[in-house]
């Protein structure tokens, strides 16, 4: 287990895309500023999806351009097709996530295409990114289970990952989009990915739909994941998957990691303050437990 891990906060994108309250650009930017002030450096700031399907992301250009002016953060954006890529790059994006679902049904819900068709549509992006100086991450949704097709064959997931790596992706993320994974699945996927892709970053993105999120995050850290996604407050969920409740809460995750002796670089008090503020603008409680209970220490306890 590494004593450090990269944390990526996805609250400004994944955390709000399902919300009924429409956030203003300034509210989104205030969230990003607060996350940065708490010490988070990797922040997923927007999705360049069609505003017709994801109305919360209609101001992606505005949010990204403003986020690029903040010092010391890596503003990451999600892109679903070449039109989204064009918009993102024109707005200044340098860190782009591409996503494909591992199953036919989920990918048709998400992108109106089969996984093979989505990967084929990414070929121009792979070529352009190399010329544009854009770093790509390949995210594989429903890596551990699909709400429509059930269990997912890990070989199918790894073949998609292999195609991202062959195309030059610097990172591959395995996403438990609807919270169906259990820790041994995370461990096995990480072990196989590490063996097959030793020269790229490996990320894990888990949801807490079935209350296994933090256990899966623990397994990811123990398994040597490089990057771990979470959302401040635990907000979020996929708009195209039924009952896809929130991401694991960044607040609770940081508390656990710091207690384990894993350095995060995050000021927990500021993060909890941000989480409580986030609840007020969303106008409903968020699932994170730490803002409710409060940290029980200011300095992590020594490990026995």
Backbone bond lengths (Angstrom), bond angles and torsions (degrees), N, CA, C in turn:
res aa  C-N    CA-C-N  psi(-1)  N-CA   C-N-CA  omega(-1)  CA-C   N-CA-C  phi
1 X - - - 1.451 - - 1.516 110.52 -
2 X 1.328 117.08 129.67 1.456 121.03 177.03 1.520 109.88 -72.39
3 X 1.338 115.97 153.52 1.456 118.69 176.57 1.525 111.22 -92.29
4 X 1.341 116.39 7.10 1.462 121.35 175.17 1.526 108.43 -140.72
5 X 1.321 115.89 153.54 1.457 120.48 174.43 1.523 108.24 -150.24
6 X 1.324 116.68 149.06 1.458 121.38 175.91 1.517 107.91 -85.08
7 X 1.322 116.47 125.60 1.450 121.78 176.06 1.524 109.38 -104.49
8 X 1.309 116.50 132.95 1.460 121.73 176.83 1.517 108.50 -117.11
9 X 1.324 116.72 119.92 1.457 120.36 179.64 1.529 109.40 -90.95
10 X 1.320 115.49 122.05 1.466 120.77 -175.93 1.523 112.40 -104.80
11 X 1.338 117.27 12.46 1.465 119.81 -177.06 1.528 113.45 -58.65
12 X 1.345 120.05 -41.05 1.467 118.12 -177.61 1.526 114.40 -68.92
13 X 1.334 117.43 -12.74 1.469 120.06 177.04 1.532 109.38 -116.92
14 X 1.307 117.65 -76.30 1.461 121.42 -177.41 1.529 111.29 -61.88
15 X 1.321 116.11 -32.08 1.458 119.96 -176.23 1.512 114.51 -68.55
16 X 1.336 117.77 -26.07 1.471 118.85 -174.57 1.515 113.85 -115.52
17 X 1.338 118.47 -7.71 1.465 118.62 -170.50 1.535 113.07 -64.97
18 X 1.336 117.44 -20.40 1.466 121.52 179.84 1.519 113.06 -99.15
19 X 1.330 117.37 -2.68 1.459 120.57 -172.88 1.532 111.82 -74.51
20 X 1.336 115.01 142.62 1.458 120.01 177.67 1.519 111.62 -77.35
21 X 1.324 116.84 -32.02 1.456 120.47 177.35 1.533 108.27 -74.85
22 X 1.320 116.65 122.68 1.458 120.58 -179.96 1.523 109.26 -83.13
23 X 1.322 116.42 115.94 1.455 120.79 179.99 1.526 110.36 -80.80
24 X 1.309 115.72 143.36 1.461 120.50 175.19 1.523 109.72 -77.33
25 X 1.317 115.76 163.19 1.469 119.76 176.94 1.514 110.36 -58.81
26 X 1.323 116.85 -39.85 1.462 119.79 -178.71 1.526 111.60 -66.55
27 X 1.322 118.07 -36.55 1.467 120.16 176.65 1.529 110.97 -65.39
28 X 1.328 116.80 -41.01 1.461 120.35 177.53 1.526 110.43 -62.41
29 X 1.319 115.74 -42.42 1.465 119.66 -179.29 1.523 111.31 -68.63
30 X 1.318 116.38 -35.70 1.467 118.92 176.43 1.525 110.31 -64.08
31 X 1.339 117.00 -39.32 1.465 120.28 175.96 1.526 110.26 -61.27
32 X 1.316 117.59 -45.93 1.467 121.15 179.82 1.527 110.36 -62.38
33 X 1.321 116.85 -42.82 1.477 119.98 178.98 1.524 111.00 -62.14
34 X 1.324 116.88 -42.38 1.463 120.40 -179.95 1.535 111.36 -65.75
35 X 1.322 116.38 -40.29 1.467 119.31 177.10 1.521 110.56 -62.38
36 X 1.322 116.02 -43.82 1.466 119.98 178.89 1.526 110.80 -63.01
37 X 1.324 116.25 -40.40 1.465 119.94 -179.29 1.524 111.69 -66.92
38 X 1.335 116.98 -25.15 1.461 119.73 178.22 1.529 111.96 -80.81
39 X 1.332 116.59 -6.80 1.457 120.12 176.84 1.512 114.74 110.13
40 X 1.339 118.17 -2.61 1.458 120.49 177.60 1.525 109.38 -76.50
41 X 1.317 116.17 132.76 1.469 120.64 -175.19 1.527 112.56 -110.41
42 X 1.331 117.78 -34.52 1.454 121.05 177.17 1.523 107.48 -96.01
43 X 1.326 116.21 116.84 1.463 121.23 -175.65 1.527 108.76 -134.83
44 X 1.327 115.91 125.16 1.465 120.43 175.13 1.523 106.61 -83.43
45 X 1.330 116.26 108.50 1.462 120.18 -166.91 1.519 114.23 -94.93
46 X 1.342 118.64 -22.41 1.459 119.20 -174.99 1.518 110.53 -166.92
47 X 1.325 114.61 165.24 1.455 122.20 171.88 1.525 108.12 -123.28
48 X 1.333 115.90 133.52 1.459 120.43 177.42 1.528 109.30 -95.17
49 X 1.326 114.32 49.13 1.462 121.60 172.73 1.523 108.48 -83.44
50 X 1.315 116.31 165.72 1.455 120.25 177.44 1.522 109.98 -64.04
51 X 1.338 118.08 128.25 1.473 120.26 177.13 1.521 112.48 -59.11
52 X 1.342 116.81 -22.12 1.458 120.10 177.41 1.524 110.95 -61.57
53 X 1.357 116.58 -37.63 1.452 121.54 -176.74 1.523 112.39 -95.92
54 X 1.330 116.81 -31.19 1.475 120.62 179.89 1.535 107.79 -130.09
55 X 1.328 117.54 80.43 1.468 120.93 -174.23 1.526 114.22 -58.30
56 X 1.353 117.01 -30.55 1.470 119.75 -179.22 1.528 112.29 -61.02
57 X 1.324 117.97 -21.16 1.455 121.08 -175.41 1.528 112.93 -100.81
58 X 1.324 117.54 16.51 1.466 120.92 -177.49 1.525 112.51 -63.02
59 X 1.316 117.39 -25.17 1.475 121.09 -177.97 1.524 111.96 -102.67
60 X 1.320 117.58 29.69 1.470 121.29 -174.92 1.525 112.17 -55.60
61 X 1.332 117.26 -41.60 1.467 119.60 -179.22 1.528 111.50 -62.08
62 X 1.321 115.59 -44.84 1.469 120.42 -179.21 1.525 110.50 -61.16
63 X 1.312 115.97 -46.26 1.464 120.57 -177.38 1.523 110.62 -65.79
64 X 1.332 117.64 -45.33 1.468 119.94 -178.95 1.517 111.03 -63.20
65 X 1.326 118.16 -46.40 1.475 120.34 -178.21 1.521 110.96 -59.58
66 X 1.318 117.09 -39.39 1.468 119.57 178.55 1.523 110.96 -71.09
67 X 1.338 117.33 -39.74 1.466 120.91 -179.75 1.519 111.32 -63.83
68 X 1.322 116.98 -32.91 1.465 120.59 179.73 1.526 112.56 -63.51
69 X 1.305 116.91 -19.29 1.465 120.87 -179.92 1.531 112.61 -84.92
70 X 1.332 116.08 -11.16 1.464 118.85 179.93 1.526 109.56 -80.02
71 X 1.324 117.47 134.18 1.468 119.81 -177.88 1.524 112.23 -73.61
72 X 1.312 115.31 148.17 1.465 124.21 167.47 1.527 115.49 70.75
73 X 1.351 119.41 6.35 1.459 117.46 177.88 1.525 110.13 -108.54
74 X 1.322 114.88 156.01 1.458 122.42 174.11 1.535 106.68 -105.90
75 X 1.337 117.61 101.13 1.466 119.23 179.57 1.535 109.73 -80.16
76 X 1.322 116.03 115.22 1.463 122.64 -177.36 1.520 108.66 -103.95
77 X 1.336 116.38 140.66 1.462 119.99 177.65 1.517 109.99 -126.23
78 X 1.322 114.64 152.83 1.461 121.78 176.92 1.522 108.88 -99.27
79 X 1.334 115.50 136.94 1.460 122.09 -179.46 1.522 108.12 -130.73
80 X 1.339 117.32 138.29 1.461 121.34 -177.02 1.527 113.46 -111.70
81 X 1.333 117.67 -14.16 1.462 120.31 -178.70 1.527 109.73 -162.45
82 X 1.342 116.25 178.78 1.455 119.43 -175.62 1.532 112.13 -67.41
83 X 1.325 117.90 -30.11 1.463 119.62 176.60 1.527 110.38 -65.50
84 X 1.322 115.81 -42.86 1.452 119.34 176.56 1.517 111.59 -64.23
85 X 1.340 116.59 -38.83 1.466 120.06 178.18 1.522 110.27 -61.78
86 X 1.336 117.38 -44.60 1.462 120.47 179.37 1.522 110.81 -59.25
87 X 1.313 116.84 -46.40 1.465 120.83 179.04 1.525 110.78 -60.18
88 X 1.322 116.21 -44.41 1.465 120.77 -176.86 1.522 111.36 -63.81
89 X 1.323 116.77 -47.82 1.463 120.42 -177.68 1.523 110.75 -66.26
90 X 1.315 116.81 -39.40 1.464 119.57 177.45 1.525 111.90 -62.46
91 X 1.329 116.08 -28.71 1.468 120.74 177.84 1.525 112.40 -84.99
92 X 1.349 117.31 -4.58 1.458 120.67 175.69 1.511 115.73 107.47
93 X 1.328 118.25 9.45 1.469 120.40 -177.46 1.520 111.42 -62.45
94 X 1.327 115.59 138.00 1.463 122.23 174.52 1.525 112.42 -125.97
95 X 1.320 116.75 -8.69 1.464 121.79 178.92 1.528 107.47 -131.11
96 X 1.321 115.68 109.83 1.460 121.59 -170.72 1.522 110.39 -123.54
97 X 1.320 115.51 132.65 1.462 121.83 173.11 1.528 109.13 -102.50
98 X 1.316 115.44 130.15 1.455 122.30 170.70 1.518 107.61 -106.26
99 X 1.321 116.58 146.48 1.461 118.77 -177.05 1.519 110.62 -131.80
100 X 1.316 114.78 140.42 1.457 122.46 171.39 1.522 107.02 -138.52
101 X 1.323 116.78 139.45 1.459 120.02 175.87 1.519 109.64 -85.51
102 X 1.301 116.32 149.77 1.467 120.29 -175.97 1.528 112.59 -76.64
103 X 1.336 117.11 -20.40 1.461 119.93 -176.51 1.525 111.38 -111.67
104 X 1.324 115.42 153.40 1.460 120.55 -177.77 1.529 111.64 -61.42
105 X 1.327 116.54 -47.79 1.461 119.63 -174.78 1.517 111.85 -64.81
106 X 1.340 117.04 -45.49 1.459 119.35 -178.85 1.521 110.93 -65.71
107 X 1.314 117.91 -39.22 1.460 119.22 -179.38 1.534 111.32 -68.60
108 X 1.335 116.50 -33.83 1.461 118.95 176.02 1.521 110.85 -67.28
109 X 1.335 117.22 -37.27 1.466 120.45 176.07 1.527 111.10 -65.63
110 X 1.334 115.85 -39.29 1.457 121.91 -173.33 1.525 112.84 -83.45
111 X 1.353 116.52 -37.76 1.466 120.01 -172.12 1.525 113.76 -132.35
112 X 1.326 116.78 4.08 1.463 121.01 -179.35 1.525 111.70 56.83
113 X 1.319 115.88 39.11 1.469 121.45 -178.86 1.516 108.94 -157.84
114 X 1.330 116.05 159.71 1.457 120.80 171.76 1.528 109.10 -75.98
115 X 1.337 118.70 156.77 1.467 120.41 179.74 1.532 112.72 -53.15
116 X 1.332 117.27 -41.88 1.463 120.92 -179.92 1.520 110.80 -62.30
117 X 1.323 116.42 -38.15 1.475 119.93 179.01 1.524 111.03 -68.72
118 X 1.330 116.20 -38.91 1.463 119.21 177.87 1.529 110.87 -63.80
119 X 1.329 117.40 -45.47 1.460 120.26 179.18 1.529 111.00 -62.00
120 X 1.318 117.08 -39.31 1.469 120.24 177.87 1.528 110.29 -64.29
121 X 1.325 116.85 -37.34 1.466 119.95 -179.11 1.525 112.38 -69.08
122 X 1.347 116.46 -19.39 1.460 120.38 -179.94 1.536 113.15 -82.13
123 X 1.320 118.29 -10.87 1.469 119.50 -175.99 1.525 113.07 -55.08
124 X 1.352 119.45 -45.84 1.471 118.15 177.35 1.526 112.71 -61.82
125 X 1.336 116.67 -33.05 1.468 119.48 178.41 1.518 110.37 -68.13
126 X 1.338 117.05 -42.85 1.461 119.91 177.34 1.533 110.30 -55.65
127 X 1.319 116.28 -44.98 1.469 120.93 -178.27 1.522 111.39 -67.79
128 X 1.323 116.38 -43.90 1.459 120.14 -178.01 1.515 112.50 -69.15
129 X 1.334 116.68 -37.50 1.467 119.70 -177.28 1.522 110.93 -59.93
130 X 1.319 116.66 -39.02 1.466 120.09 178.74 1.528 110.51 -61.65
131 X 1.326 116.47 -38.92 1.470 120.05 179.50 1.528 112.17 -76.71
132 X 1.334 115.67 -34.19 1.466 120.42 -175.63 1.523 113.49 -81.44
133 X 1.323 117.27 -8.77 1.459 119.58 -175.83 1.515 112.69 71.99
134 X 1.323 116.48 30.95 1.463 122.25 -179.66 1.524 109.32 -99.65
135 X 1.323 116.18 129.63 1.464 120.95 177.12 1.520 109.51 -87.18
136 X 1.336 115.68 128.28 1.455 121.23 -177.08 1.526 112.20 -105.01
137 X 1.315 114.38 142.76 1.453 122.88 168.63 1.525 107.77 -119.15
138 X 1.311 116.66 132.30 1.453 120.96 175.13 1.518 110.02 -99.43
139 X 1.317 116.91 117.14 1.458 121.93 179.64 1.521 109.48 -105.56
140 X 1.313 116.40 130.33 1.460 121.39 179.56 1.527 108.13 -109.64
141 X 1.327 115.22 105.29 1.458 121.21 179.71 1.528 109.89 -72.64
142 X 1.310 115.22 159.85 1.470 123.18 -177.65 1.532 111.05 47.23
143 X 1.322 116.52 45.85 1.468 120.88 179.67 1.518 112.72 -69.38
144 X 1.328 116.95 -22.62 1.466 119.56 -173.26 1.532 113.09 -120.67
145 X 1.314 116.74 -5.66 1.454 120.41 179.68 1.507 110.10 170.47
146 X 1.326 116.32 147.59 1.464 122.63 -176.31 1.522 109.33 -120.86
147 X 1.342 117.92 135.88 1.467 119.43 -179.52 1.525 113.36 -68.09
148 X 1.326 116.69 -16.15 1.463 121.00 -177.88 1.532 112.51 -103.60
149 X 1.342 116.04 -33.98 1.463 119.45 -174.45 1.527 113.85 -115.07
150 X 1.322 117.03 -2.52 1.460 120.15 176.43 1.519 113.72 79.83
151 X 1.331 116.52 -138.75 1.467 121.95 -176.06 1.531 110.70 -61.27
152 X 1.325 115.31 145.35 1.466 121.97 -178.47 1.522 109.13 -116.60
153 X 1.319 116.16 132.96 1.462 122.27 177.95 1.533 109.15 -69.54
154 X 1.343 119.11 119.56 1.470 120.69 179.75 1.529 113.10 -56.59
155 X 1.338 117.60 -31.62 1.466 119.25 178.75 1.521 111.30 -61.85
156 X 1.309 116.19 -36.23 1.466 119.88 178.10 1.525 110.63 -64.16
157 X 1.313 116.44 -41.04 1.460 121.97 179.64 1.524 110.45 -66.01
158 X 1.324 116.63 -45.26 1.461 120.94 -177.50 1.526 112.18 -67.17
159 X 1.319 117.50 -30.46 1.466 119.88 176.11 1.527 110.98 -66.13
160 X 1.334 116.85 -38.36 1.459 119.96 175.32 1.526 110.56 -66.39
161 X 1.334 116.34 -41.68 1.459 120.17 177.24 1.524 110.93 -60.13
162 X 1.319 115.78 -40.57 1.466 120.99 179.79 1.521 111.48 -60.27
163 X 1.319 116.28 -36.99 1.456 119.55 -179.91 1.526 111.10 -70.07
164 X 1.321 117.09 -37.57 1.463 119.77 175.60 1.531 110.64 -63.03
165 X 1.314 116.25 -44.84 1.467 120.29 -178.33 1.528 109.97 -64.53
166 X 1.318 117.46 -43.89 1.465 121.12 179.47 1.525 111.19 -61.91
167 X 1.331 116.75 -28.45 1.461 120.70 -179.53 1.521 113.03 -85.10
168 X 1.349 116.91 -2.01 1.460 119.62 174.84 1.510 115.88 104.94
169 X 1.322 118.15 9.68 1.463 119.57 178.46 1.527 110.25 -62.67
170 X 1.329 115.72 137.94 1.467 121.09 178.80 1.515 112.04 -83.72
171 X 1.333 116.12 -16.00 1.461 120.76 -176.06 1.520 109.22 -149.01
172 X 1.316 116.25 144.98 1.458 122.46 172.13 1.520 107.81 -123.63
173 X 1.336 115.52 128.39 1.464 120.85 179.76 1.519 109.92 -112.91
174 X 1.320 115.17 135.93 1.460 121.14 176.69 1.528 107.45 -106.22
175 X 1.334 115.76 118.19 1.463 120.54 -172.02 1.521 111.92 -109.06
176 X 1.322 114.88 129.32 1.466 121.76 172.82 1.527 106.59 -94.46
177 X 1.311 116.13 76.08 1.458 123.92 -166.81 1.515 113.94 -57.72
178 X 1.311 117.64 -33.62 1.466 120.24 -177.13 1.526 112.13 -122.73
179 X 1.320 116.73 23.08 1.456 120.96 172.37 1.509 115.06 61.51
180 X 1.331 117.05 46.91 1.467 121.10 -179.64 1.529 112.78 -101.83
181 X 1.323 117.72 -8.37 1.468 120.75 -174.16 1.524 111.92 -79.65
182 X 1.331 114.32 157.19 1.461 122.81 168.63 1.532 107.14 -124.48
183 X 1.346 117.93 159.15 1.464 120.42 -171.24 1.525 116.80 -50.43
184 X 1.332 120.86 -42.53 1.467 118.07 -179.90 1.527 113.92 -59.91
185 X 1.335 116.97 -31.94 1.467 119.53 176.33 1.526 111.05 -64.60
186 X 1.310 116.34 -42.34 1.467 120.86 178.47 1.516 109.67 -61.60
187 X 1.313 116.48 -46.26 1.467 121.30 -178.27 1.525 111.33 -61.30
188 X 1.334 116.41 -44.93 1.463 119.96 -177.75 1.531 111.31 -67.45
189 X 1.341 116.67 -40.39 1.462 119.15 179.38 1.529 110.83 -64.58
190 X 1.318 115.81 -42.01 1.464 119.44 178.96 1.521 111.28 -63.12
191 X 1.311 116.77 -44.29 1.461 120.31 -178.96 1.530 110.95 -60.84
192 X 1.327 116.27 -43.90 1.457 119.49 -179.31 1.523 111.42 -70.00
193 X 1.333 116.81 -39.63 1.462 119.95 179.76 1.530 110.94 -66.42
194 X 1.312 116.96 -40.57 1.468 121.21 178.44 1.531 110.56 -60.22
195 X 1.312 116.41 -41.52 1.464 120.21 -179.19 1.520 111.76 -67.63
196 X 1.329 116.32 -39.59 1.465 120.30 -174.84 1.518 113.15 -85.04
197 X 1.329 117.38 -29.13 1.464 121.14 -175.14 1.528 110.50 -129.00
198 X 1.334 117.57 68.61 1.460 119.80 -172.98 1.528 114.41 -71.52
199 X 1.336 117.71 -14.09 1.462 119.53 -172.36 1.525 113.55 -110.53
200 X 1.322 117.89 13.00 1.458 120.27 175.44 1.523 109.48 -123.59
201 X 1.328 115.92 157.32 1.458 119.95 174.81 1.529 108.97 -71.18
202 X 1.322 114.50 146.19 1.456 121.04 177.34 1.530 107.87 -117.63
203 X 1.326 115.51 124.63 1.453 120.53 -179.96 1.520 112.17 -115.73
204 X 1.320 115.33 155.60 1.460 122.20 177.30 1.528 108.60 -128.39
205 X 1.326 115.13 132.95 1.465 122.05 -179.90 1.523 106.83 -127.28
206 X 1.328 116.75 111.17 1.464 119.90 -175.40 1.524 111.06 -121.59
207 X 1.325 114.82 150.43 1.461 122.37 175.44 1.529 109.07 -113.45
208 X 1.325 114.39 160.69 1.461 119.46 -173.83 1.530 112.28 -106.18
209 X 1.328 116.43 27.51 1.454 121.68 -173.97 1.519 112.85 -54.69
210 X 1.306 117.02 -37.39 1.472 121.27 -178.99 1.534 112.00 -115.64
211 X 1.325 115.13 24.62 1.471 122.69 172.99 1.521 113.67 65.26
212 X 1.331 116.83 26.43 1.464 120.45 176.32 1.537 111.34 -111.51
213 X 1.325 116.96 7.91 1.458 120.59 -172.35 1.517 114.96 -59.40
214 X 1.337 117.74 -51.93 1.460 119.64 -178.36 1.522 111.65 -68.76
215 X 1.331 116.78 -34.29 1.470 119.46 175.48 1.527 109.97 -62.02
216 X 1.326 116.60 -40.72 1.462 120.30 177.94 1.527 111.51 -68.17
217 X 1.334 116.71 -36.87 1.463 119.89 176.29 1.531 110.60 -64.10
218 X 1.318 116.35 -40.64 1.473 121.21 176.80 1.532 109.78 -59.79
219 X 1.337 115.95 -44.94 1.464 119.93 178.84 1.531 110.43 -62.89
220 X 1.332 117.05 -37.24 1.472 120.41 179.35 1.520 111.38 -64.89
221 X 1.320 116.18 -42.26 1.474 119.66 179.57 1.517 110.29 -67.15
222 X 1.318 116.53 -44.54 1.468 120.24 178.55 1.523 111.13 -63.67
223 X 1.335 115.80 -30.21 1.458 119.91 -179.66 1.511 114.68 -84.14
224 X 1.331 116.68 -1.34 1.459 119.80 174.91 1.507 116.11 88.24
225 X 1.347 118.08 26.11 1.459 120.33 175.12 1.524 109.82 -60.11
226 X 1.311 116.40 145.05 1.467 120.98 177.94 1.518 112.03 -85.10
227 X 1.333 116.32 -37.57 1.465 122.41 -173.65 1.516 108.99 -130.79
228 X 1.322 116.17 139.57 1.455 121.22 178.88 1.527 108.41 -133.23
229 X 1.329 115.96 122.87 1.462 121.24 177.82 1.519 110.58 -85.51
230 X 1.322 115.04 147.68 1.458 121.70 171.56 1.520 107.20 -160.34
231 X 1.319 115.77 167.15 1.461 120.97 -177.56 1.521 109.49 -127.58
232 X 1.319 115.97 125.44 1.459 119.45 178.98 1.529 110.17 -54.62
233 X 1.319 115.44 129.35 1.450 121.18 -177.02 1.510 113.98 84.81
234 X 1.330 116.90 -17.62 1.456 120.29 -175.98 1.518 113.05 83.44
235 X 1.336 116.40 19.66 1.459 120.44 -179.41 1.521 110.51 -73.58
236 X 1.329 115.97 154.49 1.457 119.50 169.90 1.503 114.89 125.87
237 X 1.325 113.69 175.52 1.452 121.68 -179.12 1.508 109.80 155.16
238 X 1.309 117.10 153.78 1.457 121.72 -176.93 1.533 110.28 -81.28
239 X 1.341 118.90 126.75 1.466 119.63 -178.94 1.519 113.72 -70.71
240 X 1.339 117.25 -11.46 1.462 120.35 -176.11 1.528 112.86 -106.20
241 X 1.322 116.68 5.64 1.469 120.55 179.80 1.525 109.24 -122.75
242 X 1.330 118.48 130.58 1.464 119.85 -179.17 1.523 112.10 -66.07
243 X 1.335 115.72 136.57 1.466 123.19 174.74 1.527 113.02 59.97
244 X 1.345 116.34 29.76 1.469 119.74 -179.96 1.523 109.14 -84.78
245 X 1.316 115.45 82.35 1.458 120.52 -177.76 1.529 110.87 -74.54
246 X 1.297 115.15 -174.71 1.446 122.62 -161.82 1.518 119.14 -60.77
247 X 1.319 112.71 162.67 1.451 122.37 170.70 1.530 109.40 -66.03
248 X 1.328 115.80 166.97 1.466 117.24 171.99 1.525 108.47 -65.88
249 X 1.323 117.87 143.28 1.464 120.83 -178.57 1.534 111.33 -72.24
250 X 1.312 115.79 128.03 1.456 119.99 177.16 1.526 110.78 -59.83
251 X 1.333 116.66 -37.01 1.460 121.37 -178.84 1.526 110.85 -58.13
252 X 1.339 115.41 -52.65 1.461 120.63 -178.23 1.529 111.20 -66.16
253 X 1.341 115.55 -36.91 1.461 119.94 179.82 1.524 111.47 -64.13
254 X 1.322 117.14 -45.98 1.468 120.53 -179.98 1.521 110.33 -62.11
255 X 1.325 116.72 -41.96 1.469 120.39 177.37 1.526 110.36 -57.11
256 X 1.328 116.82 -47.00 1.461 120.79 -179.37 1.522 111.14 -64.06
257 X 1.338 116.74 -47.38 1.467 120.02 -176.11 1.518 111.72 -64.01
258 X 1.320 116.94 -45.91 1.462 119.83 -179.91 1.527 110.64 -61.96
259 X 1.319 116.63 -38.18 1.458 120.36 176.65 1.510 113.04 -66.31
260 X 1.345 116.18 -25.26 1.465 121.66 177.73 1.527 112.21 -84.26
261 X 1.331 117.02 -6.50 1.453 119.91 -177.40 1.513 113.68 88.58
262 X 1.336 116.88 15.90 1.462 121.48 177.42 1.526 108.36 -96.65
263 X 1.314 117.19 118.64 1.461 121.53 -177.52 1.522 110.24 -72.40
264 X 1.332 116.46 132.07 1.462 121.35 178.87 1.514 112.99 -115.82
265 X 1.317 117.06 -20.56 1.458 120.49 -176.73 1.515 113.47 73.86
266 X 1.333 117.40 13.21 1.462 121.47 -175.39 1.525 110.23 -103.56
267 X 1.325 115.36 135.08 1.457 121.76 173.03 1.522 107.36 -83.08
268 X 1.320 116.34 105.73 1.463 121.07 -171.66 1.526 111.76 -63.75
269 X 1.319 117.38 -38.35 1.469 120.26 -179.49 1.525 110.81 -62.22
270 X 1.328 116.66 -42.87 1.462 120.08 178.83 1.522 111.20 -68.02
271 X 1.327 116.65 -35.88 1.454 119.92 179.38 1.526 110.93 -66.60
272 X 1.323 117.07 -41.93 1.465 120.93 177.81 1.523 110.24 -63.34
273 X 1.322 117.03 -40.72 1.464 120.89 176.83 1.528 110.56 -60.74
274 X 1.328 116.20 -41.54 1.465 120.74 178.26 1.519 110.82 -64.63
275 X 1.313 117.01 -41.54 1.455 121.34 179.74 1.531 111.02 -61.28
276 X 1.303 116.92 -42.88 1.462 120.65 179.21 1.525 111.01 -66.27
277 X 1.336 116.04 -39.33 1.467 119.90 175.96 1.529 110.81 -64.29
278 X 1.320 116.97 -39.75 1.460 122.82 -179.59 1.536 110.21 -59.71
279 X 1.322 116.48 -40.48 1.469 120.30 176.88 1.523 111.57 -58.91
280 X 1.328 116.67 -38.93 1.465 119.12 -177.16 1.527 111.38 -67.11
281 X 1.336 118.13 -37.00 1.465 118.05 -178.43 1.528 111.57 -80.34
282 X 1.339 117.17 -24.01 1.463 119.82 175.82 1.533 111.43 -83.69
283 X 1.329 115.74 -16.87 1.462 122.70 174.84 1.537 113.20 68.01
284 X 1.328 115.52 31.08 1.461 119.19 172.85 1.531 108.26 -162.79
285 X 1.334 117.60 158.35 1.465 120.11 179.34 1.521 111.24 -66.30
286 X 1.329 115.06 150.68 1.460 121.66 175.17 1.534 108.88 -108.88
287 X 1.331 117.11 158.12 1.475 119.29 -171.70 1.519 116.46 -75.98
288 X 1.323 119.29 -12.48 1.469 120.12 -178.48 1.524 110.49 -55.15
289 X 1.331 116.02 137.63 1.456 121.21 -178.24 1.520 113.19 -89.55
290 X 1.321 116.77 -31.91 1.463 119.66 -174.20 1.527 112.72 -60.99
291 X 1.340 119.62 -43.67 1.468 118.06 177.98 1.524 113.55 -61.80
292 X 1.321 116.96 -23.80 1.463 120.13 178.03 1.532 111.04 -81.56
293 X 1.327 116.53 -45.22 1.468 120.82 -176.05 1.522 112.52 -86.34
294 X 1.348 116.10 -31.49 1.458 120.91 -175.22 1.518 111.03 83.34
295 X 1.347 117.18 148.17 1.471 119.37 175.52 1.515 110.10 -62.84
296 X 1.317 116.08 144.86 1.470 119.45 179.79 1.518 111.39 -96.13
297 X 1.353 116.71 4.34 1.459 120.35 177.27 1.532 108.87 -154.62
298 X 1.317 115.58 155.96 1.461 120.48 174.63 1.522 110.74 -98.49
299 X 1.326 115.92 -25.99 1.466 121.55 173.47 1.507 107.63 -121.35
300 X 1.350 118.16 130.80 1.468 119.61 -178.18 1.513 112.07 -54.52
301 X 1.318 117.36 140.07 1.465 119.96 -179.10 1.517 111.42 -67.74
302 X 1.340 117.17 150.75 1.466 119.18 177.01 1.515 110.97 -66.52
303 X 1.311 115.51 141.53 1.452 120.10 178.37 1.524 109.65 -80.29
304 X 1.316 116.47 137.31 1.470 120.54 -179.12 1.513 110.19 -67.62
